[in-house]
Amino acid sequence: MPEHAHDPRGPAGRELRTPPVRDWDSWPFVGDVEPKELRAPEPEPPRNGEGDRPCEACQKPDSEYIWTDTRWRLLALPPSGLPFVCILEPRVHADGPRDLPDTMLAEMGVMLARVERAVLAVPGVERIHILRYGEGAAHLHWWFMARPTGVRQVASSLAMIWDDVLPTTPDDVWHANVATVVAALGPA
Ligand SMILES: [Zn+2]
């Protein structure tokens, strides 16, 4: 295996670069930055729902979700900087798309489109960022992050940071946005 695959910090262990983030339109901060120390590769800790850790998603009752059917559930995250953020999960415990049967995968494609359309119905939303990481929990979850119209700096991969930088969406607006999404999704 090439050395780089063992330790991405470089041969001396500290050859990190600083990209010109201050020139990036989407960079949320001002001032100089430098990379923090990157630890040497370490054992992977068990994620939520892995090893001895129980799966929070499997234990969560339907009442905590804004929309459910027999195979899928949609969870709205609490109010944050973006107008609406939610995650789509299969009811069955699956770590990644690789664990789902073809019938569920086909349905997953339909659900991704349904949820995207529903979140686009939120007033003032231009685009939906759809993401899947799987770093924190071992139960498949797709992120949907609503990017407001005209707020071009939130247009890319830094939207997750902007979500914590922008002022929190007021409760009444957020509740209205949830209601819009649920109505647009329609019955299960
Ligand atoms: Zn689970």
Backbone and ligand atoms as CSV (ligand in chain L), in Angstrom:
chain,resi,resn,atom,element,x,y,z
A,1,MET,N,N,0.844,-1.197,0.000
A,1,MET,CA,C,0.000,0.000,0.000
A,1,MET,C,C,0.883,1.253,0.000
A,2,PRO,N,N,0.585,2.253,-0.840
A,2,PRO,CA,C,1.425,3.459,-0.832
A,2,PRO,C,C,1.381,4.137,0.535
A,3,GLU,N,N,2.497,4.784,0.862
A,3,GLU,CA,C,2.596,5.444,2.167
A,3,GLU,C,C,1.448,6.419,2.396
A,4,HIS,N,N,1.059,7.098,1.326
A,4,HIS,CA,C,0.012,8.117,1.455
A,4,HIS,C,C,-1.302,7.511,1.958
A,5,ALA,N,N,-1.520,6.239,1.608
A,5,ALA,CA,C,-2.759,5.596,2.048
A,5,ALA,C,C,-2.709,5.285,3.535
A,6,HIS,N,N,-1.507,5.123,4.092
A,6,HIS,CA,C,-1.373,4.854,5.523
A,6,HIS,C,C,-1.548,6.133,6.338
A,7,ASP,N,N,-0.959,7.207,5.864
A,7,ASP,CA,C,-0.942,8.445,6.635
A,7,ASP,C,C,-0.964,9.643,5.683
A,8,PRO,N,N,-2.123,10.285,5.543
A,8,PRO,CA,C,-2.230,11.364,4.557
A,8,PRO,C,C,-1.516,12.645,4.965
A,9,ARG,N,N,-0.849,12.649,6.112
A,9,ARG,CA,C,-0.174,13.877,6.544
A,9,ARG,C,C,1.130,14.125,5.801
A,10,GLY,N,N,1.573,13.159,5.020
A,10,GLY,CA,C,2.813,13.338,4.276
A,10,GLY,C,C,3.962,12.638,4.963
A,11,PRO,N,N,5.090,12.518,4.240
A,11,PRO,CA,C,6.228,11.742,4.765
A,11,PRO,C,C,6.724,12.247,6.110
A,12,ALA,N,N,6.749,13.547,6.317
A,12,ALA,CA,C,7.251,14.064,7.592
A,12,ALA,C,C,6.145,14.123,8.645
A,13,GLY,N,N,4.953,13.745,8.260
A,13,GLY,CA,C,3.871,13.709,9.228
A,13,GLY,C,C,3.201,15.052,9.472
A,14,ARG,N,N,3.654,16.104,8.782
A,14,ARG,CA,C,3.056,17.420,9.041
A,14,ARG,C,C,3.156,18.332,7.807
A,15,GLU,N,N,2.900,17.758,6.656
A,15,GLU,CA,C,3.016,18.556,5.436
A,15,GLU,C,C,1.647,19.019,4.959
A,16,LEU,N,N,0.878,19.565,5.860
A,16,LEU,CA,C,-0.464,20.024,5.499
A,16,LEU,C,C,-0.378,21.361,4.776
A,17,ARG,N,N,-1.350,21.585,3.905
A,17,ARG,CA,C,-1.385,22.829,3.130
A,17,ARG,C,C,-2.515,23.728,3.636
A,18,THR,N,N,-2.437,25.003,3.333
A,18,THR,CA,C,-3.545,25.919,3.612
A,18,THR,C,C,-4.052,26.462,2.278
A,19,PRO,N,N,-5.203,25.991,1.812
A,19,PRO,CA,C,-5.735,26.526,0.552
A,19,PRO,C,C,-6.141,27.989,0.748
A,20,PRO,N,N,-6.293,28.748,-0.337
A,20,PRO,CA,C,-6.605,30.187,-0.205
A,20,PRO,C,C,-8.069,30.409,0.180
A,21,VAL,N,N,-8.434,29.933,1.363
A,21,VAL,CA,C,-9.843,29.990,1.765
A,21,VAL,C,C,-10.374,31.416,1.854
A,22,ARG,N,N,-9.485,32.367,2.169
A,22,ARG,CA,C,-9.959,33.751,2.297
A,22,ARG,C,C,-10.462,34.301,0.963
A,23,ASP,N,N,-10.038,33.664,-0.119
A,23,ASP,CA,C,-10.506,34.096,-1.444
A,23,ASP,C,C,-11.794,33.383,-1.855
A,24,TRP,N,N,-12.172,32.389,-1.110
A,24,TRP,CA,C,-13.358,31.616,-1.494
A,24,TRP,C,C,-14.617,32.396,-1.119
A,25,ASP,N,N,-15.507,32.535,-2.076
A,25,ASP,CA,C,-16.767,33.228,-1.808
A,25,ASP,C,C,-17.552,32.532,-0.702
A,26,SER,N,N,-17.412,31.220,-0.611
A,26,SER,CA,C,-18.219,30.452,0.348
A,26,SER,C,C,-17.565,30.337,1.724
A,27,TRP,N,N,-16.329,30.840,1.883
A,27,TRP,CA,C,-15.655,30.712,3.183
A,27,TRP,C,C,-16.349,31.624,4.197
A,28,PRO,N,N,-16.805,31.088,5.334
A,28,PRO,CA,C,-17.655,31.888,6.230
A,28,PRO,C,C,-16.895,32.849,7.146
A,29,PHE,N,N,-15.571,32.821,7.159
A,29,PHE,CA,C,-14.840,33.568,8.182
A,29,PHE,C,C,-13.825,34.538,7.568
A,30,VAL,N,N,-13.394,35.502,8.375
A,30,VAL,CA,C,-12.319,36.393,7.945
A,30,VAL,C,C,-11.089,36.098,8.794
A,31,GLY,N,N,-9.957,36.550,8.327
A,31,GLY,CA,C,-8.736,36.348,9.105
A,31,GLY,C,C,-7.945,35.162,8.605
A,32,ASP,N,N,-6.721,35.093,9.080
A,32,ASP,CA,C,-5.836,34.013,8.661
A,32,ASP,C,C,-6.213,32.705,9.351
A,33,VAL,N,N,-5.966,31.637,8.674
A,33,VAL,CA,C,-6.172,30.314,9.268
A,33,VAL,C,C,-4.954,29.459,8.952
A,34,GLU,N,N,-4.770,28.462,9.769
A,34,GLU,CA,C,-3.747,27.471,9.466
A,34,GLU,C,C,-4.274,26.113,9.897
A,35,PRO,N,N,-3.816,25.051,9.248
A,35,PRO,CA,C,-4.358,23.735,9.590
A,35,PRO,C,C,-4.028,23.369,11.035
A,36,LYS,N,N,-5.000,22.760,11.702
A,36,LYS,CA,C,-4.724,22.215,13.032
A,36,LYS,C,C,-3.910,20.940,12.869
A,37,GLU,N,N,-3.322,20.497,13.942
A,37,GLU,CA,C,-2.544,19.264,13.858
A,37,GLU,C,C,-3.457,18.100,13.507
A,38,LEU,N,N,-3.053,17.333,12.527
A,38,LEU,CA,C,-3.816,16.150,12.151
A,38,LEU,C,C,-3.206,14.954,12.861
A,39,ARG,N,N,-4.030,14.280,13.660
A,39,ARG,CA,C,-3.516,13.121,14.402
A,39,ARG,C,C,-3.125,11.995,13.440
A,40,ALA,N,N,-2.208,11.176,13.873
A,40,ALA,CA,C,-1.870,9.991,13.091
A,40,ALA,C,C,-3.111,9.106,13.000
A,41,PRO,N,N,-3.235,8.326,11.928
A,41,PRO,CA,C,-4.383,7.417,11.813
A,41,PRO,C,C,-4.534,6.576,13.075
A,42,GLU,N,N,-5.782,6.408,13.502
A,42,GLU,CA,C,-6.051,5.753,14.785
A,42,GLU,C,C,-7.176,4.739,14.594
A,43,PRO,N,N,-7.395,3.856,15.555
A,43,PRO,CA,C,-8.482,2.880,15.413
A,43,PRO,C,C,-9.832,3.588,15.276
A,44,GLU,N,N,-10.685,3.046,14.429
A,44,GLU,CA,C,-12.012,3.634,14.233
A,44,GLU,C,C,-12.895,3.302,15.429
A,45,PRO,N,N,-13.459,4.306,16.107
A,45,PRO,CA,C,-14.357,4.009,17.217
A,45,PRO,C,C,-15.703,3.521,16.676
A,46,PRO,N,N,-16.442,2.718,17.457
A,46,PRO,CA,C,-17.760,2.297,16.985
A,46,PRO,C,C,-18.684,3.506,16.844
A,47,ARG,N,N,-19.452,3.521,15.762
A,47,ARG,CA,C,-20.431,4.592,15.568
A,47,ARG,C,C,-21.718,4.228,16.304
A,48,ASN,N,N,-22.622,5.187,16.370
A,48,ASN,CA,C,-23.935,4.916,16.939
A,48,ASN,C,C,-24.583,3.765,16.156
A,49,GLY,N,N,-25.001,2.717,16.872
A,49,GLY,CA,C,-25.617,1.583,16.187
A,49,GLY,C,C,-24.618,0.546,15.717
A,50,GLU,N,N,-23.395,0.622,16.233
A,50,GLU,CA,C,-22.339,-0.286,15.793
A,50,GLU,C,C,-21.674,-0.880,17.018
A,51,GLY,N,N,-21.230,-2.114,16.917
A,51,GLY,CA,C,-20.591,-2.765,18.064
A,51,GLY,C,C,-21.554,-2.847,19.231
A,52,ASP,N,N,-21.102,-2.380,20.408
A,52,ASP,CA,C,-21.954,-2.426,21.605
A,52,ASP,C,C,-22.881,-1.224,21.702
A,53,ARG,N,N,-22.778,-0.303,20.769
A,53,ARG,CA,C,-23.594,0.905,20.870
A,53,ARG,C,C,-24.962,0.691,20.233
A,54,PRO,N,N,-26.034,0.870,21.007
A,54,PRO,CA,C,-27.370,0.688,20.428
A,54,PRO,C,C,-27.646,1.732,19.344
A,55,CYS,N,N,-28.561,1.396,18.431
A,55,CYS,CA,C,-28.880,2.288,17.327
A,55,CYS,C,C,-30.011,3.228,17.722
A,56,GLU,N,N,-29.692,4.521,17.816
A,56,GLU,CA,C,-30.716,5.506,18.199
A,56,GLU,C,C,-31.852,5.558,17.182
A,57,ALA,N,N,-31.513,5.457,15.908
A,57,ALA,CA,C,-32.550,5.561,14.875
A,57,ALA,C,C,-33.557,4.415,15.013
A,58,CYS,N,N,-33.056,3.196,15.252
A,58,CYS,CA,C,-33.957,2.045,15.368
A,58,CYS,C,C,-34.866,2.172,16.597
A,59,GLN,N,N,-34.366,2.864,17.640
A,59,GLN,CA,C,-35.137,2.958,18.880
A,59,GLN,C,C,-36.096,4.141,18.900
A,60,LYS,N,N,-35.949,5.028,17.941
A,60,LYS,CA,C,-36.738,6.267,17.958
A,60,LYS,C,C,-38.176,5.976,17.535
A,61,PRO,N,N,-39.155,6.469,18.308
A,61,PRO,CA,C,-40.550,6.224,17.921
A,61,PRO,C,C,-40.966,7.100,16.735
A,62,ASP,N,N,-41.990,6.656,16.024
A,62,ASP,CA,C,-42.490,7.413,14.870
A,62,ASP,C,C,-42.872,8.842,15.251
A,63,SER,N,N,-43.268,9.017,16.531
A,63,SER,CA,C,-43.747,10.343,16.948
A,63,SER,C,C,-42.661,11.414,16.839
A,64,GLU,N,N,-41.410,10.991,16.767
A,64,GLU,CA,C,-40.330,11.976,16.652
A,64,GLU,C,C,-40.054,12.375,15.200
A,65,TYR,N,N,-40.745,11.721,14.287
A,65,TYR,CA,C,-40.538,12.010,12.869
A,65,TYR,C,C,-41.690,12.864,12.340
A,66,ILE,N,N,-41.408,13.646,11.300
A,66,ILE,CA,C,-42.465,14.503,10.758
A,66,ILE,C,C,-43.278,13.778,9.702
A,67,TRP,N,N,-42.749,12.671,9.192
A,67,TRP,CA,C,-43.464,11.918,8.154
A,67,TRP,C,C,-42.929,10.484,8.188
A,68,THR,N,N,-43.831,9.518,8.090
A,68,THR,CA,C,-43.405,8.113,8.052
A,68,THR,C,C,-44.296,7.337,7.085
A,69,ASP,N,N,-43.756,6.247,6.565
A,69,ASP,CA,C,-44.614,5.238,5.936
A,69,ASP,C,C,-44.093,3.882,6.399
A,70,THR,N,N,-44.439,2.833,5.728
A,70,THR,CA,C,-44.090,1.511,6.245
A,70,THR,C,C,-42.597,1.214,6.127
A,71,ARG,N,N,-41.884,1.942,5.256
A,71,ARG,CA,C,-40.466,1.637,5.054
A,71,ARG,C,C,-39.526,2.819,5.249
A,72,TRP,N,N,-40.046,4.058,5.267
A,72,TRP,CA,C,-39.179,5.233,5.343
A,72,TRP,C,C,-39.681,6.203,6.407
A,73,ARG,N,N,-38.738,6.957,6.994
A,73,ARG,CA,C,-39.114,7.963,7.984
A,73,ARG,C,C,-38.289,9.234,7.738
A,74,LEU,N,N,-38.933,10.374,7.961
A,74,LEU,CA,C,-38.274,11.665,7.740
A,74,LEU,C,C,-38.218,12.428,9.064
A,75,LEU,N,N,-37.007,12.801,9.449
A,75,LEU,CA,C,-36.760,13.492,10.717
A,75,LEU,C,C,-36.323,14.928,10.429
A,76,ALA,N,N,-37.019,15.886,11.021
A,76,ALA,CA,C,-36.597,17.287,10.881
A,76,ALA,C,C,-35.606,17.598,11.990
A,77,LEU,N,N,-34.483,18.211,11.634
A,77,LEU,CA,C,-33.550,18.648,12.674
A,77,LEU,C,C,-34.082,19.924,13.314
A,78,PRO,N,N,-33.719,20.192,14.575
A,78,PRO,CA,C,-34.220,21.394,15.244
A,78,PRO,C,C,-33.820,22.653,14.464
A,79,PRO,N,N,-34.493,23.780,14.743
A,79,PRO,CA,C,-34.184,25.012,14.018
A,79,PRO,C,C,-32.683,25.315,14.031
A,80,SER,N,N,-32.183,25.710,12.860
A,80,SER,CA,C,-30.759,26.022,12.710
A,80,SER,C,C,-30.646,27.196,11.757
A,81,GLY,N,N,-29.471,27.475,11.259
A,81,GLY,CA,C,-29.272,28.635,10.404
A,81,GLY,C,C,-29.991,28.540,9.068
A,82,LEU,N,N,-29.944,27.376,8.432
A,82,LEU,CA,C,-30.667,27.179,7.182
A,82,LEU,C,C,-32.159,27.048,7.503
A,83,PRO,N,N,-33.017,27.371,6.531
A,83,PRO,CA,C,-34.458,27.380,6.838
A,83,PRO,C,C,-35.033,26.007,7.183
A,84,PHE,N,N,-34.399,24.943,6.667
A,84,PHE,CA,C,-34.929,23.607,6.945
A,84,PHE,C,C,-33.848,22.579,6.660
A,85,VAL,N,N,-33.653,21.658,7.610
A,85,VAL,CA,C,-32.714,20.551,7.436
A,85,VAL,C,C,-33.411,19.290,7.935
A,86,CYS,N,N,-33.377,18.235,7.137
A,86,CYS,CA,C,-34.003,16.984,7.577
A,86,CYS,C,C,-33.161,15.807,7.119
A,87,ILE,N,N,-33.457,14.630,7.715
A,87,ILE,CA,C,-32.779,13.417,7.278
A,87,ILE,C,C,-33.801,12.322,6.992
A,88,LEU,N,N,-33.553,11.607,5.931
A,88,LEU,CA,C,-34.408,10.492,5.495
A,88,LEU,C,C,-33.725,9.186,5.869
A,89,GLU,N,N,-34.469,8.319,6.540
A,89,GLU,CA,C,-33.907,7.029,6.971
A,89,GLU,C,C,-34.819,5.886,6.532
A,90,PRO,N,N,-34.237,4.744,6.180
A,90,PRO,CA,C,-35.079,3.563,6.030
A,90,PRO,C,C,-35.458,3.058,7.423
A,91,ARG,N,N,-36.604,2.466,7.531
A,91,ARG,CA,C,-37.006,1.885,8.817
A,91,ARG,C,C,-36.078,0.736,9.206
A,92,VAL,N,N,-35.731,-0.054,8.228
A,92,VAL,CA,C,-34.864,-1.203,8.481
A,92,VAL,C,C,-33.442,-0.701,8.751
A,93,HIS,N,N,-32.740,-1.385,9.636
A,93,HIS,CA,C,-31.365,-0.984,9.919
A,93,HIS,C,C,-30.461,-1.383,8.753
A,94,ALA,N,N,-29.913,-0.382,8.089
A,94,ALA,CA,C,-28.970,-0.602,6.997
A,94,ALA,C,C,-27.885,0.446,7.149
A,95,ASP,N,N,-26.643,0.047,7.016
A,95,ASP,CA,C,-25.532,0.982,7.192
A,95,ASP,C,C,-25.434,1.902,5.980
A,96,GLY,N,N,-25.478,1.321,4.814
A,96,GLY,CA,C,-25.362,2.122,3.597
A,96,GLY,C,C,-26.287,1.588,2.525
A,97,PRO,N,N,-26.362,2.288,1.398
A,97,PRO,CA,C,-27.178,1.784,0.286
A,97,PRO,C,C,-26.820,0.346,-0.085
A,98,ARG,N,N,-25.553,-0.017,0.144
A,98,ARG,CA,C,-25.100,-1.367,-0.216
A,98,ARG,C,C,-25.857,-2.458,0.526
A,99,ASP,N,N,-26.470,-2.108,1.664
A,99,ASP,CA,C,-27.156,-3.111,2.487
A,99,ASP,C,C,-28.630,-3.283,2.124
A,100,LEU,N,N,-29.136,-2.450,1.235
A,100,LEU,CA,C,-30.565,-2.509,0.909
A,100,LEU,C,C,-30.804,-3.388,-0.319
A,101,PRO,N,N,-31.933,-4.107,-0.320
A,101,PRO,CA,C,-32.270,-4.882,-1.525
A,101,PRO,C,C,-32.656,-3.940,-2.667
A,102,ASP,N,N,-32.605,-4.476,-3.886
A,102,ASP,CA,C,-32.868,-3.631,-5.059
A,102,ASP,C,C,-34.218,-2.934,-5.003
A,103,THR,N,N,-35.209,-3.606,-4.451
A,103,THR,CA,C,-36.537,-2.976,-4.406
A,103,THR,C,C,-36.504,-1.720,-3.532
A,104,MET,N,N,-35.785,-1.810,-2.400
A,104,MET,CA,C,-35.668,-0.652,-1.518
A,104,MET,C,C,-34.811,0.436,-2.164
A,105,LEU,N,N,-33.787,0.017,-2.903
A,105,LEU,CA,C,-32.929,1.005,-3.570
A,105,LEU,C,C,-33.722,1.786,-4.609
A,106,ALA,N,N,-34.588,1.066,-5.336
A,106,ALA,CA,C,-35.424,1.756,-6.323
A,106,ALA,C,C,-36.348,2.739,-5.621
A,107,GLU,N,N,-36.904,2.292,-4.506
A,107,GLU,CA,C,-37.803,3.161,-3.741
A,107,GLU,C,C,-37.029,4.337,-3.150
A,108,MET,N,N,-35.772,4.085,-2.781
A,108,MET,CA,C,-34.950,5.156,-2.215
A,108,MET,C,C,-34.784,6.288,-3.228
A,109,GLY,N,N,-34.598,5.933,-4.484
A,109,GLY,CA,C,-34.493,6.959,-5.525
A,109,GLY,C,C,-35.754,7.802,-5.600
A,110,VAL,N,N,-36.892,7.135,-5.522
A,110,VAL,CA,C,-38.163,7.864,-5.547
A,110,VAL,C,C,-38.279,8.765,-4.317
A,111,MET,N,N,-37.876,8.238,-3.154
A,111,MET,CA,C,-37.982,9.024,-1.917
A,111,MET,C,C,-37.053,10.239,-1.940
A,112,LEU,N,N,-35.849,10.076,-2.489
A,112,LEU,CA,C,-34.931,11.225,-2.573
A,112,LEU,C,C,-35.571,12.348,-3.382
A,113,ALA,N,N,-36.216,11.966,-4.477
A,113,ALA,CA,C,-36.870,12.989,-5.316
A,113,ALA,C,C,-38.083,13.583,-4.601
A,114,ARG,N,N,-38.864,12.740,-3.935
A,114,ARG,CA,C,-40.060,13.240,-3.226
A,114,ARG,C,C,-39.683,14.239,-2.156
A,115,VAL,N,N,-38.663,13.896,-1.378
A,115,VAL,CA,C,-38.260,14.792,-0.285
A,115,VAL,C,C,-37.650,16.071,-0.867
A,116,GLU,N,N,-36.860,15.935,-1.920
A,116,GLU,CA,C,-36.286,17.146,-2.529
A,116,GLU,C,C,-37.395,18.087,-2.988
A,117,ARG,N,N,-38.392,17.543,-3.675
A,117,ARG,CA,C,-39.516,18.389,-4.127
A,117,ARG,C,C,-40.229,19.034,-2.951
A,118,ALA,N,N,-40.433,18.254,-1.893
A,118,ALA,CA,C,-41.174,18.771,-0.735
A,118,ALA,C,C,-40.408,19.907,-0.062
A,119,VAL,N,N,-39.087,19.763,0.067
A,119,VAL,CA,C,-38.303,20.814,0.734
A,119,VAL,C,C,-38.211,22.052,-0.164
A,120,LEU,N,N,-38.230,21.838,-1.480
A,120,LEU,CA,C,-38.233,22.981,-2.403
A,120,LEU,C,C,-39.517,23.799,-2.285
A,121,ALA,N,N,-40.541,23.208,-1.703
A,121,ALA,CA,C,-41.805,23.945,-1.527
A,121,ALA,C,C,-41.717,24.971,-0.403
A,122,VAL,N,N,-40.671,24.894,0.423
A,122,VAL,CA,C,-40.496,25.880,1.500
A,122,VAL,C,C,-40.230,27.247,0.865
A,123,PRO,N,N,-40.962,28.286,1.280
A,123,PRO,CA,C,-40.769,29.597,0.669
A,123,PRO,C,C,-39.321,30.085,0.795
A,124,GLY,N,N,-38.811,30.627,-0.293
A,124,GLY,CA,C,-37.483,31.220,-0.266
A,124,GLY,C,C,-36.343,30.231,-0.409
A,125,VAL,N,N,-36.657,28.984,-0.748
A,125,VAL,CA,C,-35.598,27.974,-0.891
A,125,VAL,C,C,-35.297,27.769,-2.379
A,126,GLU,N,N,-34.035,27.831,-2.713
A,126,GLU,CA,C,-33.616,27.739,-4.112
A,126,GLU,C,C,-33.160,26.334,-4.496
A,127,ARG,N,N,-32.387,25.715,-3.591
A,127,ARG,CA,C,-31.754,24.442,-3.921
A,127,ARG,C,C,-31.664,23.580,-2.669
A,128,ILE,N,N,-31.617,22.255,-2.911
A,128,ILE,CA,C,-31.505,21.321,-1.792
A,128,ILE,C,C,-30.178,20.579,-1.918
A,129,HIS,N,N,-29.365,20.676,-0.893
A,129,HIS,CA,C,-28.139,19.881,-0.860
A,129,HIS,C,C,-28.486,18.509,-0.274
A,130,ILE,N,N,-28.203,17.462,-1.014
A,130,ILE,CA,C,-28.505,16.100,-0.564
A,130,ILE,C,C,-27.180,15.397,-0.297
A,131,LEU,N,N,-27.013,14.915,0.935
A,131,LEU,CA,C,-25.707,14.394,1.357
A,131,LEU,C,C,-25.865,13.103,2.136
A,132,ARG,N,N,-24.848,12.300,2.046
A,132,ARG,CA,C,-24.797,11.105,2.881
A,132,ARG,C,C,-23.354,10.892,3.312
A,133,TYR,N,N,-23.142,10.894,4.640
A,133,TYR,CA,C,-21.800,10.658,5.159
A,133,TYR,C,C,-21.701,9.300,5.866
A,134,GLY,N,N,-22.501,9.121,6.902
A,134,GLY,CA,C,-22.431,7.860,7.650
A,134,GLY,C,C,-21.270,7.793,8.617
A,135,GLU,N,N,-20.772,8.943,9.059
A,135,GLU,CA,C,-19.638,8.938,9.986
A,135,GLU,C,C,-20.073,8.828,11.449
A,136,GLY,N,N,-21.236,9.370,11.781
A,136,GLY,CA,C,-21.647,9.396,13.185
A,136,GLY,C,C,-22.542,8.235,13.573
A,137,ALA,N,N,-23.386,7.810,12.661
A,137,ALA,CA,C,-24.337,6.738,12.952
A,137,ALA,C,C,-24.287,5.695,11.851
A,138,ALA,N,N,-24.454,4.444,12.270
A,138,ALA,CA,C,-24.379,3.331,11.324
A,138,ALA,C,C,-25.747,2.993,10.738
A,139,HIS,N,N,-26.709,3.897,10.887
A,139,HIS,CA,C,-28.034,3.705,10.284
A,139,HIS,C,C,-28.144,4.705,9.123
A,140,LEU,N,N,-28.329,4.191,7.928
A,140,LEU,CA,C,-28.332,5.031,6.719
A,140,LEU,C,C,-29.224,6.258,6.892
A,141,HIS,N,N,-28.655,7.419,6.642
A,141,HIS,CA,C,-29.467,8.646,6.688
A,141,HIS,C,C,-28.985,9.629,5.633
A,142,TRP,N,N,-29.937,10.113,4.878
A,142,TRP,CA,C,-29.673,11.107,3.828
A,142,TRP,C,C,-30.016,12.482,4.366
A,143,TRP,N,N,-29.066,13.418,4.217
A,143,TRP,CA,C,-29.300,14.801,4.628
A,143,TRP,C,C,-29.938,15.583,3.485
A,144,PHE,N,N,-30.867,16.444,3.868
A,144,PHE,CA,C,-31.435,17.421,2.922
A,144,PHE,C,C,-31.283,18.788,3.574
A,145,MET,N,N,-30.508,19.665,2.941
A,145,MET,CA,C,-30.254,20.991,3.500
A,145,MET,C,C,-30.767,22.035,2.521
A,146,ALA,N,N,-31.678,22.874,3.003
A,146,ALA,CA,C,-32.310,23.864,2.136
A,146,ALA,C,C,-31.452,25.122,2.057
A,147,ARG,N,N,-31.082,25.500,0.837
A,147,ARG,CA,C,-30.254,26.707,0.641
A,147,ARG,C,C,-31.148,27.847,0.145
A,148,PRO,N,N,-31.155,28.975,0.873
A,148,PRO,CA,C,-32.049,30.070,0.503
A,148,PRO,C,C,-31.690,30.713,-0.842
A,149,THR,N,N,-32.704,31.186,-1.532
A,149,THR,CA,C,-32.529,31.868,-2.815
A,149,THR,C,C,-31.651,33.110,-2.662
A,150,GLY,N,N,-30.680,33.230,-3.532
A,150,GLY,CA,C,-29.840,34.424,-3.571
A,150,GLY,C,C,-28.686,34.422,-2.595
A,151,VAL,N,N,-28.687,33.487,-1.670
A,151,VAL,CA,C,-27.606,33.440,-0.671
A,151,VAL,C,C,-26.501,32.564,-1.250
A,152,ARG,N,N,-25.805,33.153,-2.210
A,152,ARG,CA,C,-24.879,32.380,-3.024
A,152,ARG,C,C,-23.698,31.827,-2.236
A,153,GLN,N,N,-23.308,32.504,-1.164
A,153,GLN,CA,C,-22.134,32.042,-0.410
A,153,GLN,C,C,-22.383,30.705,0.293
A,154,VAL,N,N,-23.657,30.370,0.447
A,154,VAL,CA,C,-24.000,29.104,1.107
A,154,VAL,C,C,-24.203,28.012,0.053
A,155,ALA,N,N,-23.655,28.248,-1.138
A,155,ALA,CA,C,-24.016,27.416,-2.277
A,155,ALA,C,C,-23.285,26.085,-2.366
A,156,SER,N,N,-22.363,25.803,-1.487
A,156,SER,CA,C,-21.600,24.572,-1.729
A,156,SER,C,C,-21.305,23.813,-0.449
A,157,SER,N,N,-20.146,23.171,-0.418
A,157,SER,CA,C,-19.861,22.213,0.649
A,157,SER,C,C,-19.745,22.858,2.029
A,158,LEU,N,N,-19.624,24.181,2.093
A,158,LEU,CA,C,-19.507,24.828,3.401
A,158,LEU,C,C,-20.878,25.159,3.999
A,159,ALA,N,N,-21.938,24.752,3.321
A,159,ALA,CA,C,-23.290,25.041,3.839
A,159,ALA,C,C,-23.479,24.476,5.238
A,160,MET,N,N,-22.839,23.331,5.514
A,160,MET,CA,C,-22.993,22.739,6.853
A,160,MET,C,C,-22.407,23.659,7.914
A,161,ILE,N,N,-21.331,24.360,7.584
A,161,ILE,CA,C,-20.755,25.305,8.547
A,161,ILE,C,C,-21.622,26.566,8.617
A,162,TRP,N,N,-22.066,27.041,7.442
A,162,TRP,CA,C,-22.966,28.197,7.444
A,162,TRP,C,C,-24.219,27.925,8.275
A,163,ASP,N,N,-24.646,26.677,8.296
A,163,ASP,CA,C,-25.845,26.314,9.071
A,163,ASP,C,C,-25.658,26.676,10.547
A,164,ASP,N,N,-24.409,26.632,11.018
A,164,ASP,CA,C,-24.116,26.993,12.412
A,164,ASP,C,C,-23.708,28.462,12.551
A,165,VAL,N,N,-23.461,29.123,11.434
A,165,VAL,CA,C,-23.031,30.524,11.475
A,165,VAL,C,C,-24.235,31.470,11.355
A,166,LEU,N,N,-25.154,31.133,10.467
A,166,LEU,CA,C,-26.345,31.968,10.268
A,166,LEU,C,C,-27.185,31.994,11.544
A,167,PRO,N,N,-27.890,33.103,11.802
A,167,PRO,CA,C,-28.767,33.128,12.971
A,167,PRO,C,C,-29.827,32.032,12.870
A,168,THR,N,N,-30.216,31.515,14.022
A,168,THR,CA,C,-31.176,30.405,14.040
A,168,THR,C,C,-32.537,30.854,13.491
A,169,THR,N,N,-33.103,30.011,12.647
A,169,THR,CA,C,-34.432,30.283,12.098
A,169,THR,C,C,-35.442,30.413,13.243
A,170,PRO,N,N,-36.242,31.482,13.267
A,170,PRO,CA,C,-37.226,31.631,14.354
A,170,PRO,C,C,-38.174,30.426,14.414
A,171,ASP,N,N,-38.608,30.085,15.618
A,171,ASP,CA,C,-39.454,28.906,15.828
A,171,ASP,C,C,-40.705,28.907,14.948
A,172,ASP,N,N,-41.375,30.066,14.876
A,172,ASP,CA,C,-42.637,30.089,14.117
A,172,ASP,C,C,-42.386,29.851,12.624
A,173,VAL,N,N,-41.299,30.400,12.109
A,173,VAL,CA,C,-40.959,30.187,10.696
A,173,VAL,C,C,-40.606,28.718,10.468
A,174,TRP,N,N,-39.824,28.175,11.401
A,174,TRP,CA,C,-39.409,26.776,11.266
A,174,TRP,C,C,-40.633,25.836,11.294
A,175,HIS,N,N,-41.552,26.093,12.232
A,175,HIS,CA,C,-42.759,25.249,12.297
A,175,HIS,C,C,-43.559,25.344,10.990
A,176,ALA,N,N,-43.632,26.537,10.441
A,176,ALA,CA,C,-44.347,26.707,9.170
A,176,ALA,C,C,-43.626,25.939,8.054
A,177,ASN,N,N,-42.308,25.962,8.086
A,177,ASN,CA,C,-41.536,25.233,7.065
A,177,ASN,C,C,-41.757,23.722,7.186
A,178,VAL,N,N,-41.791,23.226,8.420
A,178,VAL,CA,C,-42.076,21.794,8.630
A,178,VAL,C,C,-43.446,21.446,8.060
A,179,ALA,N,N,-44.424,22.293,8.363
A,179,ALA,CA,C,-45.785,22.037,7.875
A,179,ALA,C,C,-45.834,22.040,6.353
A,180,THR,N,N,-45.080,22.938,5.740
A,180,THR,CA,C,-45.028,23.002,4.264
A,180,THR,C,C,-44.469,21.690,3.693
A,181,VAL,N,N,-43.386,21.211,4.306
A,181,VAL,CA,C,-42.755,19.988,3.808
A,181,VAL,C,C,-43.701,18.791,3.964
A,182,VAL,N,N,-44.328,18.689,5.114
A,182,VAL,CA,C,-45.242,17.557,5.361
A,182,VAL,C,C,-46.410,17.594,4.382
A,183,ALA,N,N,-46.955,18.799,4.172
A,183,ALA,CA,C,-48.079,18.922,3.232
A,183,ALA,C,C,-47.642,18.575,1.814
A,184,ALA,N,N,-46.442,19.018,1.450
A,184,ALA,CA,C,-45.969,18.757,0.081
A,184,ALA,C,C,-45.641,17.284,-0.137
A,185,LEU,N,N,-45.248,16.597,0.931
A,185,LEU,CA,C,-44.960,15.164,0.794
A,185,LEU,C,C,-46.234,14.377,0.545
A,186,GLY,N,N,-47.315,14.836,1.140
A,186,GLY,CA,C,-48.580,14.142,0.959
A,186,GLY,C,C,-48.633,12.875,1.779
A,187,PRO,N,N,-49.722,12.127,1.608
A,187,PRO,CA,C,-49.881,10.921,2.408
A,187,PRO,C,C,-48.818,9.873,2.072
A,188,ALA,N,N,-48.583,8.994,3.040
A,188,ALA,CA,C,-47.557,7.957,2.885
A,188,ALA,C,C,-47.876,7.074,1.693
L,1,ZN,ZN,ZN,-30.647,1.289,13.157
